[in-house]
Amino acid sequence: MRLVVAQCSVDYTGRLTAHLPLATRLLIVKADGSVLVHSDGGSYKPLNWMSPPCQLKVVDRADVEDTADDPTDDPAPLPEEDWVQQWDVVHAKTGDRLRVRLHEILEDTSVELGIDPGLQKDGVEAHLQALLAQNIETLGTDWSLVRREYPTAIGPVDILARDADGATVAIEIKRRGEIDGVEQLTRYLDLLNRDPLLAPVRGMFAAQAIKPQAKVLAHDRGIDCVTLDYDALRGIDDAESRLF
């Protein structure tokens, strides 16, 4: 993982267009190729990012100026702004482009993190996820499981499924459903809906008990809420242990 703190400006072009003016930011380049742009606020949500599969090309301004001095080349004119390094990140499937122009590099560190064992959830929550994945049709007839722990640049989605119409559904599972869980699912949906192979993706918030405030927020954001019966799911998981 590469961590760079720099004065930079950022432009995203593709299915949407976004611009971040010059400011000091944290740039993260992960081993899977993803690039994230963070500020000092906003919790752990990046200001902008590019998810894999993508390719990063780094150009130093000095190299561009050397090329510009070569009369045998016909380079594009240099921009007037005073940057020292430019990152071009292009998505392999969509062609979307994230361009980061670094004006001053304050810190640049690379660390080998190795293989992460993943989030270890408490027993009930982890068991809920496993049971629901094994019995996904409890959410609806003809539903199908895509994957448990579907990876994204900001963490794994508990379950990715398809409903009877073939639409993609991201499911976040909690033992107790609170506002933080809805916010977490909202961030996943924002990211997943950038993927043309998955979009449109709707959300489902599933828990043994969901607080009223969380239900209101979920409804406002178009997220379905489902109350899970842990004992009933365990009964489905082990039918021979039931007396009736």
Secondary structure, 3 states (H helix, E strand, C coil): CEEEEEEEEEEEECCCCEEEEEEEEEEEECCCCCEEEECCCCCCCCCEEECCCEEEEEEEHHHHHHHHCCCCCCCCCCCCCCCCEEEEEEECCCCCEEEEEEEEEEEEEECCCCCCCCCCCCHHHHHHHHHHHHCHHHHCCCCEEEEEEECCCCCCEEEEEECCCCCEEEEEEEEEECHHHHHHHHHHHHHHCCCCCCCCEEEEEEEEEECHHHHHHHHHCCCEEEECCHHHHHHHHCHHHCCC
